[in-house]
Amino acid sequence: MNLKAIERGCERGLLFLTLVLLVFAPLATGCVRPQDFLVVQALTVALLGLWILRLWVEKRPELLWPPICWVVVLFTLYALGRYWTADIEWVARQEWLRVLVYASVFFVVLNHLHGQEATRTIAFTMIGLGTLISFYAIYQFVSGSNQVWGFVSPYRHRGLGTYINPNHLAGFLELVVPLAFTYAVASRLSPVGKVVLGYAGLVMLAGLVVTLSRAGWVAAGTVLLVMFVVLALRSAHRWLALGLLAVAVAAGFYFLPKSFVLKKRWELVAREVAEGRTADVRPALWRSAWELWRENPWWGIGPGHFDYRFRQVRPAAVQNRPDRVHNDYLNTLVDWGVVGATLVGAALICLLVGVVQTWPYVRGTLADLGGRASNKFAFVFGASLGLGAILIHSVADFNMHIPANALIAVTWMALLSSHLRFSTDRYWFRARLPVKVAVTLVLVTVAGYLGREAWVSAREQRVLARADRLPDCSPEQVAELQKAWAIEPRNGRTAYRLGEALRIQSFEGATNYQALAEEAMRWFEIAMRLNPYDPYPPLRYGMCLDWLDRTEEAQPYFDRAVELDPNSYYVVAHMGWHYVQKGQYASARPWFERSRRLQWKDNPMADRYLEIVRRRLLEAATNTVPVRGAGPP
């Protein structure tokens, strides 16, 4: 058996799978959908399997273990502990799986893809991908299309690329644009290669501009200014760097006045800066997040829990689900607490210290500062600037919670950390038999766990996809949802969907409406147990009680729903609906009026029932015999 050939095959396989992972994630709308992340999870399992094989066929295996590795291990273990103690198990598990995938990719890239050829291949692949996605974004901006692979984005007249949210496309491009420019200016490539990379950088810069992401503009502008200043100080790169800067500035001055949308967006940014105010809802979300963090400052409210806990502190001006805090630093603090945020900060400090230690060995000596081209310098400088850009952008968005962007950032961190080997050999460790056995056990455990979770989730997602294609709330859909529940009995969302389908069947007048309502209540009870912060299961449970003429029993459930989401126009309107079922129209009226104040348009329930309530009160005032209110929605 040719072990050397097997080892080379493992190395190429690791590079190929990593490239597939890094390319697939941005193309799959950022990999935010569970079914898309399953592909990344499966690729990670394959990467770990190749690592195990290479570990045992390599003659003298070594591990690269810079200080940042200890922090990554500590945060991964901390994430496991917070998952075990979280209030909403299913939500916390999804976050824990992401952390485990990111940590696995970090260690694979650090230990197996640190060679210069592999580094260039990864960098050039991402630059090529970013260029193609930018062309797509420019087309969307020019044509006004908001279609992404058949999906409809709520953002019009903005470059989306393959992402649903243009701010996340901006985050992706921020990570890659500096690399294109540093390779174009400071690498040892041929002139033709440099021209191609410079062109790619300009295309991606245009793609970033048409995202209309204000934070993206600020982040990219800041790091590119730093880049051009540093490169201009090196005599061999000065004129090329200044030439690229001149082309970028000239293009901006030429195209900005020609685009009405770009011009108005820029005027809005300038006016908000000048007046020191903003119409953005982000500050309101930040205040709500701060209030939640104070509940458990050390450990946080739980991984991925912000979107569910936010409802309790929802500002009246924010009626949509925010998903995240729109500030990665505050999001980390809220979900993971001071302990988790400290570990993340420690990882960034270790990375920065490593880059500082590496810098003298990649930039060249004082004697050749002005003239020596270096691929190592081009990557270290470009990747550092890319990470700096997304860290700046993270003040106003949650790019690091988008798997595609997080995976690229983790890859850059791993490759930057691997460059420490140029400054010292002390981070290399010989993997003797005990170490090989220990590492193998860890890798087998992680790969087995990720594989099992991926298999269960894939089966669940396949059944849920079938259910989504069936008529809403039909008996056939209920049957499919029950199959999904049998596969994954800890997903509170599935339990709620089952209860809601049965409730609607009951409310639509089925002959066995009472049995259907009682079965729906059983599922709502399960949903309440699995996610105690969701207002909709108790709300629907109370509606079932009203439907069964048990209105007095229903009151505590409506009270609980309002307690969980006191400023939701939808929940508030349903409290009014409950009072209508009780015939207490005077009590119902202020609830509908408040719902209208919270959401004055696109609020048909409050509009319709407010008219009914006013008519009933008028009838009562004129001694007209009232009748029972309209049926449930």
C-alpha positions in Angstrom: 0.0 0.0 0.0 1.4 3.4 -1.0 0.8 5.4 2.1 2.4 8.5 0.6 -0.1 8.5 -2.3 -3.0 8.1 0.2 -1.6 11.0 2.2 -1.4 13.2 -0.9 -5.0 12.1 -1.7 -6.2 13.1 1.7 -4.5 16.5 1.4 -6.1 17.2 -1.9 -9.4 15.9 -0.7 -9.3 18.2 2.3 -8.6 21.2 0.1 -11.4 20.2 -2.4 -14.0 19.7 0.3 -13.1 23.0 2.0 -13.4 24.8 -1.3 -16.8 23.1 -1.9 -17.9 24.2 1.5 -16.7 27.8 1.1 -18.3 28.1 -2.3 -21.6 26.4 -1.5 -22.4 28.5 1.6 -22.5 31.9 -0.1 -24.3 30.5 -3.2 -27.0 28.9 -0.9 -28.3 32.4 0.1 -25.7 32.6 2.9 -26.6 29.1 4.2 -29.2 30.4 6.7 -31.8 27.8 5.9 -31.5 24.6 8.0 -31.5 22.3 4.9 -28.6 24.3 3.4 -26.6 24.2 6.6 -27.0 20.4 6.6 -24.8 20.3 3.5 -22.1 22.2 5.3 -22.5 19.9 8.3 -22.1 16.8 6.0 -19.0 18.3 4.4 -17.5 19.0 7.8 -18.0 15.3 8.7 -16.2 14.3 5.6 -13.4 16.7 6.4 -13.0 15.2 9.8 -13.0 11.7 8.3 -10.1 12.6 6.0 -8.2 14.1 8.9 -8.5 10.8 10.8 -7.3 8.9 7.8 -4.3 11.3 7.1 -3.4 11.2 10.8 -2.8 7.5 10.6 -1.2 7.2 7.2 1.2 10.1 7.6 4.7 8.9 8.7 5.5 11.8 11.1 2.2 13.6 11.8 2.4 17.0 13.5 -0.1 19.4 14.9 0.0 23.1 14.6 -1.3 24.5 17.9 -0.9 28.3 18.4 -2.4 30.0 21.5 -5.7 30.8 19.8 -6.5 27.0 19.7 -6.9 26.9 23.4 -9.5 29.7 23.3 -11.3 28.0 20.5 -11.5 24.8 22.5 -12.6 26.6 25.6 -15.4 28.4 23.8 -16.6 25.2 22.2 -16.8 23.5 25.6 -18.5 26.6 27.0 -21.0 26.4 24.1 -21.7 22.8 25.0 -22.4 23.7 28.6 -24.7 26.5 27.7 -26.6 24.2 25.3 -27.1 21.7 28.1 -28.5 24.5 30.4 -30.5 26.5 27.8 -34.3 27.1 28.3 -35.1 26.3 24.6 -33.2 23.1 23.8 -33.9 22.9 20.1 -32.9 26.5 19.4 -29.7 26.2 21.5 -28.8 22.9 19.8 -28.8 24.7 16.4 -26.4 27.3 17.7 -24.2 24.6 19.3 -24.0 22.7 16.0 -22.9 25.9 14.3 -20.1 26.5 16.8 -19.0 22.9 16.5 -18.8 23.1 12.7 -16.9 26.4 12.8 -14.4 25.0 15.3 -13.9 21.9 13.2 -13.3 23.9 10.0 -10.9 26.1 11.9 -8.7 23.2 13.1 -8.9 21.4 9.7 -7.7 24.6 7.8 -5.1 25.4 10.4 -3.5 21.9 10.4 -3.9 20.8 6.8 -4.3 23.8 4.4 -1.6 26.1 5.7 0.7 25.7 2.7 1.2 28.6 0.4 -0.3 26.8 -2.6 -3.4 25.9 -0.7 -3.7 29.4 0.8 -3.5 30.9 -2.7 -6.0 28.4 -4.1 -8.5 29.3 -1.4 -8.0 33.0 -1.7 -8.3 33.0 -5.5 -11.4 30.8 -5.4 -13.1 33.2 -3.1 -12.0 36.2 -5.2 -13.5 34.5 -8.3 -16.7 33.7 -6.5 -17.0 37.2 -5.1 -16.5 38.6 -8.7 -19.3 36.4 -10.1 -21.7 37.2 -7.3 -20.9 40.9 -7.7 -21.9 40.8 -11.4 -25.2 39.3 -10.3 -25.7 42.0 -7.7 -25.0 44.7 -10.2 -27.5 43.2 -12.6 -30.1 43.1 -9.8 -29.4 46.7 -8.9 -29.7 47.9 -12.5 -32.8 45.9 -13.4 -34.5 46.4 -10.1 -34.9 42.7 -9.5 -35.3 41.3 -6.1 -35.2 37.7 -7.1 -32.4 35.4 -5.7 -32.5 31.9 -7.2 -36.3 32.1 -7.3 -36.6 33.4 -3.8 -38.2 36.9 -3.4 -36.2 39.3 -1.2 -38.0 42.2 0.5 -35.2 44.5 -0.6 -35.7 46.2 -4.0 -33.3 48.4 -6.0 -30.3 47.0 -4.0 -27.6 44.5 -5.0 -28.4 41.2 -3.3 -26.1 38.8 -5.2 -26.9 35.3 -3.8 -27.9 36.6 -0.4 -31.5 37.6 0.6 -30.2 40.5 2.7 -27.9 43.0 0.9 -26.1 43.8 4.2 -24.9 40.2 4.3 -23.6 40.4 0.8 -21.7 43.5 1.8 -20.2 41.5 4.7 -19.1 38.7 2.3 -17.5 41.2 -0.1 -15.7 43.0 2.7 -13.9 39.8 3.6 -12.7 39.3 0.0 -12.2 42.7 -1.7 -9.0 43.6 0.3 -7.4 40.3 -0.7 -7.9 41.0 -4.4 -6.2 44.4 -4.1 -3.3 43.2 -2.0 -2.6 40.3 -4.3 -2.9 42.7 -7.3 -0.4 45.1 -5.8 2.0 43.3 -3.5 2.1 39.6 -4.7 4.7 37.9 -6.9 2.1 37.1 -9.6 2.6 37.9 -13.3 1.5 41.3 -14.6 -1.5 39.6 -16.3 -2.5 38.0 -13.0 -2.3 41.3 -11.2 -4.4 43.0 -13.8 -7.1 40.3 -13.5 -7.1 40.5 -9.7 -7.2 44.3 -9.8 -10.2 44.1 -12.1 -11.9 41.6 -9.9 -11.3 43.9 -6.9 -13.0 46.8 -8.7 -15.9 44.6 -9.7 -16.4 43.5 -6.1 -16.1 47.0 -4.9 -18.9 48.0 -7.3 -20.9 45.1 -6.0 -20.4 46.3 -2.5 -21.5 49.8 -3.5 -24.8 48.6 -5.0 -25.7 46.8 -1.8 -26.4 50.3 -0.4 -25.3 49.0 2.9 -24.2 52.0 4.9 -22.2 50.0 7.4 -20.7 48.1 4.6 -19.6 51.4 2.9 -18.0 52.6 6.2 -16.3 49.3 6.9 -14.9 48.8 3.4 -13.9 52.5 3.0 -12.0 52.5 6.3 -9.9 49.3 5.6 -9.3 50.2 2.0 -8.0 53.6 3.1 -5.6 51.9 5.5 -4.6 49.5 2.7 -3.8 52.2 0.2 -1.9 54.2 2.7 0.3 51.3 3.8 0.9 50.1 0.2 1.7 53.7 -0.9 4.4 53.8 1.8 6.2 50.9 0.0 8.1 52.4 -2.9 7.7 49.4 -5.2 3.9 49.3 -4.7 3.3 53.1 -4.4 2.3 53.9 -8.0 0.3 50.8 -8.6 -1.6 51.3 -5.3 -2.2 55.0 -6.1 -3.3 54.0 -9.6 -5.9 51.6 -8.3 -7.1 54.2 -5.8 -7.5 56.7 -8.6 -9.5 54.3 -10.7 -11.8 53.5 -7.8 -12.3 57.2 -6.9 -12.9 58.2 -10.6 -15.4 55.4 -11.1 -17.3 56.6 -8.0 -17.4 60.2 -9.1 -18.6 59.1 -12.5 -21.3 56.6 -11.6 -22.6 58.1 -8.3 -24.4 61.1 -9.9 -25.8 58.9 -12.7 -27.7 56.6 -10.3 -30.7 58.2 -8.6 -30.9 55.4 -6.0 -27.2 55.7 -5.1 -27.3 59.4 -4.9 -30.4 59.5 -2.6 -28.8 56.8 -0.4 -25.6 58.8 -0.1 -27.6 62.0 0.7 -29.5 60.1 3.4 -26.3 58.9 5.0 -24.7 62.4 4.9 -27.8 64.0 6.4 -28.1 61.5 9.2 -24.4 62.0 10.0 -24.7 65.8 9.9 -27.8 65.8 12.1 -26.6 63.1 14.5 -29.8 61.1 14.2 -31.1 58.1 12.4 -34.5 56.7 11.5 -33.1 53.2 11.9 -34.7 50.8 14.4 -31.3 49.4 15.4 -30.9 51.6 18.5 -34.2 50.4 19.8 -33.1 46.8 19.3 -29.8 47.5 21.1 -31.7 48.9 24.1 -33.9 45.9 24.2 -30.9 43.6 24.0 -29.2 45.5 26.9 -32.3 45.0 29.0 -32.3 41.3 28.3 -28.6 41.0 29.0 -29.1 42.4 32.5 -31.2 39.4 33.4 -28.2 37.1 33.3 -25.1 39.1 32.7 -22.5 36.4 33.3 -23.9 33.5 31.3 -26.4 35.2 28.9 -30.0 34.3 28.1 -29.1 31.3 26.0 -27.6 30.5 22.6 -29.8 31.9 19.8 -32.4 33.0 22.3 -32.6 36.7 21.5 -35.3 36.4 18.9 -37.5 34.5 21.3 -36.8 36.6 24.4 -37.0 39.9 22.5 -40.8 39.8 22.4 -41.0 40.5 26.2 -39.1 43.7 25.8 -40.2 44.6 22.3 -40.4 48.4 21.6 -43.7 49.6 20.3 -42.1 50.8 17.1 -40.7 47.4 16.2 -43.4 44.9 15.1 -41.3 42.6 12.9 -39.1 39.7 14.2 -35.5 41.1 14.3 -33.9 37.6 14.3 -30.7 39.0 15.8 -29.6 42.1 17.7 -28.1 43.7 14.5 -24.8 44.1 16.5 -22.7 41.0 16.7 -20.9 42.2 19.8 -24.1 42.9 21.7 -25.6 39.7 20.3 -22.7 37.7 21.7 -23.0 39.4 25.1 -26.8 38.8 25.3 -26.8 35.2 24.2 -23.5 34.0 25.8 -23.0 36.5 28.6 -19.8 38.1 29.8 -18.0 34.7 30.0 -18.7 33.9 26.3 -18.0 37.4 25.1 -14.7 37.3 27.0 -13.7 34.1 25.3 -14.6 35.6 21.8 -12.6 38.7 22.7 -9.6 36.5 23.8 -9.7 34.7 20.4 -9.5 38.1 18.6 -6.7 39.3 20.8 -4.8 36.0 20.2 -5.3 36.5 16.5 -4.1 40.1 16.6 -1.0 39.2 18.6 -0.3 36.4 16.1 -0.5 38.8 13.2 1.7 41.3 14.9 4.3 38.5 15.6 4.0 37.3 12.0 4.2 40.8 10.4 8.0 41.3 10.4 8.5 37.8 8.8 6.1 38.4 5.9 6.6 42.1 5.1 10.4 41.7 4.6 13.4 43.3 6.2 14.0 47.0 6.4 16.4 46.6 3.5 13.7 45.4 1.2 10.6 47.2 2.5 10.4 49.2 -0.6 10.9 46.5 -3.2 10.3 42.8 -2.3 7.0 41.4 -3.5 5.6 38.6 -1.3 2.6 36.3 -1.6 2.7 35.8 2.2 2.5 39.5 2.8 -0.3 39.9 0.3 -2.4 37.3 2.1 -1.7 38.3 5.6 -2.3 42.0 4.9 -5.5 41.3 2.8 -7.0 38.8 5.1 -6.3 41.0 8.2 -8.0 43.9 6.4 -11.0 41.7 5.4 -11.5 40.6 9.0 -11.1 44.2 10.2 -13.8 45.3 7.8 -16.3 42.7 8.9 -15.5 43.5 12.6 -16.3 47.2 11.9 -19.5 46.2 10.0 -20.5 43.9 12.9 -21.3 47.0 15.0 -24.5 47.5 12.9 -25.3 44.0 11.6 -25.0 40.3 12.4 -22.8 39.1 9.6 -21.0 36.7 11.9 -24.3 34.9 12.5 -24.6 34.2 8.8 -22.9 30.8 8.3 -21.4 31.7 4.9 -19.7 34.8 6.2 -18.7 33.1 9.5 -17.1 30.2 7.6 -15.0 32.5 5.5 -14.0 34.6 8.5 -13.0 31.4 10.4 -11.0 30.3 7.4 -9.1 33.6 7.3 -8.5 33.3 11.0 -7.1 29.8 10.7 -4.8 30.7 7.7 -3.6 33.8 9.5 -2.9 31.8 12.6 -1.0 29.2 10.6 1.4 32.0 9.4 2.8 32.1 12.9 5.0 29.1 11.8 7.1 31.6 9.9 8.1 33.4 13.1 8.7 30.4 15.4 8.6 26.6 15.4 7.4 26.3 19.0 3.8 25.8 18.0 4.5 22.5 16.2 3.8 19.4 18.2 4.8 15.8 17.2 1.7 13.6 17.2 3.0 10.5 18.8 0.8 7.4 19.5 -0.9 8.7 22.6 -1.7 12.0 20.9 -2.9 10.3 17.8 -5.2 8.1 19.8 -6.6 11.1 21.8 -7.1 13.2 18.7 -8.7 10.3 16.8 -11.2 9.8 19.7 -12.1 13.5 19.7 -12.5 13.6 15.9 -14.6 10.4 15.8 -16.8 11.7 18.6 -17.3 15.1 16.8 -17.8 13.5 13.4 -20.2 10.9 14.8 -22.3 13.5 16.6 -22.4 15.9 13.7 -23.3 13.0 11.4 -26.1 11.7 13.6 -27.6 15.1 14.0 -27.4 15.8 10.3 -29.1 12.5 9.5 -32.0 13.1 11.9 -32.3 16.7 10.7 -32.2 15.7 7.0 -35.1 13.2 7.6 -37.1 15.9 9.5 -36.5 18.5 6.8 -37.5 16.2 4.1 -40.8 15.4 5.8 -41.4 19.1 6.6 -40.8 20.0 3.0 -43.5 17.5 1.9 -45.8 19.0 4.5 -45.2 22.6 3.2 -46.2 21.5 -0.3 -49.6 20.2 0.9 -52.7 22.4 1.4 -52.4 24.4 4.7 -54.1 22.7 7.7 -55.3 19.8 5.6 -55.5 16.3 7.2 -52.7 15.3 4.8 -50.5 18.0 6.1 -51.3 17.1 9.7 -50.2 13.5 9.0 -46.8 14.7 7.6 -46.3 17.0 10.5 -46.9 14.1 12.9 -44.2 12.1 11.0 -41.8 15.0 11.4 -42.6 15.1 15.1 -41.9 11.4 15.5 -38.4 12.0 14.0 -37.6 15.1 16.0 -39.8 15.4 19.2 -37.9 18.4 20.6 -38.9 20.9 17.9 -41.5 23.1 19.5 -42.3 24.7 16.1 -43.6 21.5 14.7 -45.8 20.9 17.8 -47.2 24.4 17.4 -47.9 23.8 13.7 -49.7 20.6 14.5 -51.9 22.4 17.1 -52.6 25.3 14.7 -53.6 23.0 11.9 -56.0 21.1 14.1 -57.4 24.3 15.6 -58.2 25.7 12.2 -59.9 22.5 11.2 -62.0 22.7 14.3 -62.8 26.4 13.8 -63.9 25.8 10.2 -66.8 23.8 11.4 -65.8 20.1 11.3 -68.3 17.7 12.7 -65.8 16.6 15.4 -64.8 20.2 16.1 -64.7 19.5 19.9 -62.3 16.6 19.6 -60.1 18.5 17.1 -59.9 21.5 19.5 -58.9 19.3 22.4 -56.3 17.6 20.3 -55.0 21.0 19.3 -54.7 22.0 22.9 -52.6 19.0 23.6 -50.1 20.0 21.0 -50.1 23.6 22.2 -49.3 22.3 25.7 -46.3 20.5 24.3 -45.2 23.7 22.4 -45.5 25.7 25.6 -43.3 23.3 27.5 -40.6 23.2 24.7 -40.6 27.0 24.3 -41.9 28.8 27.3 -41.2 32.2 25.7 -43.4 31.8 22.6 -46.7 33.8 23.1 -48.6 31.9 20.3 -49.1 28.5 22.0 -50.9 30.0 25.0 -52.7 32.4 22.8 -54.1 29.6 20.6 -54.8 27.4 23.6 -57.0 30.2 25.0 -58.7 30.5 21.7 -59.6 26.8 21.8 -61.0 27.2 25.2 -63.1 30.2 24.0 -64.3 28.1 21.1 -65.4 25.4 23.5 -67.4 28.0 25.6 -64.8 27.7 28.4 -64.1 31.5 28.3 -63.3 31.9 32.0 -60.6 29.2 31.8 -59.2 31.0 28.7 -58.3 34.2 30.5 -55.0 33.1 32.1 -53.7 31.9 28.7 -54.4 35.2 27.0 -52.8 37.0 30.0 -49.7 34.8 29.6 -49.5 35.6 25.8 -49.7 39.4 26.5 -47.1 39.0 29.2 -44.8 37.3 26.8 -45.3 39.9 24.0 -47.0 43.0 25.5 -46.3 45.3 22.5 -47.3 42.9 19.6 -50.2 44.3 17.7 -51.2 40.8 16.8 -51.3 39.5 20.4 -53.0 42.6 21.7 -55.7 42.3 19.0 -56.4 38.7 20.1 -56.9 39.8 23.7 -59.6 42.0 22.3 -61.0 39.0 20.3 -61.2 37.1 23.6 -63.3 39.8 25.2 -65.6 39.8 22.2 -66.2 36.0 22.7 -67.1 36.9 26.3 -69.5 39.5 25.1 -67.6 42.2 27.0 -67.4 44.8 24.2 -66.4 47.7 26.3 -63.3 45.7 27.5 -62.5 44.6 24.0 -62.5 48.1 22.5 -59.3 49.5 24.1 -57.3 46.4 23.0 -58.3 46.8 19.4 -57.5 50.5 19.6 -54.1 49.8 21.0 -53.5 47.2 18.3 -54.3 49.9 15.8 -51.8 52.3 17.4 -49.1 49.7 17.3 -49.8 48.8 13.6 -52.0 51.4 11.9 -51.8 49.8 8.5 -52.1 46.1 7.4 -54.0 45.3 10.5 -57.3 43.8 9.2 -58.2 42.0 12.4 -58.2 45.1 14.6 -60.0 47.1 11.8 -62.7 44.6 11.4 -63.4 43.9 15.1 -63.1 47.5 16.1 -66.0 48.2 13.8 -68.0 45.2 15.2 -67.3 46.4 18.8 -68.4 49.9 18.0 -71.6 48.7 16.4 -72.4 46.4 19.4 -71.8 49.2 21.9 -74.0 51.5 19.9 -76.7 48.9 19.8 -76.4 48.4 23.6 -76.6 52.2 24.1 -79.9 52.4 22.0 -81.4 49.3 23.8 -80.9 47.1 20.8 -80.6 43.4 21.7 -76.9 42.5 21.0 -75.9 39.2 19.3 -72.8 37.1 19.7 -69.7 38.5 18.1 -68.3 37.3 14.8 -66.6 33.9 14.6 -63.0 33.5 15.3 -60.4 34.4 12.7 
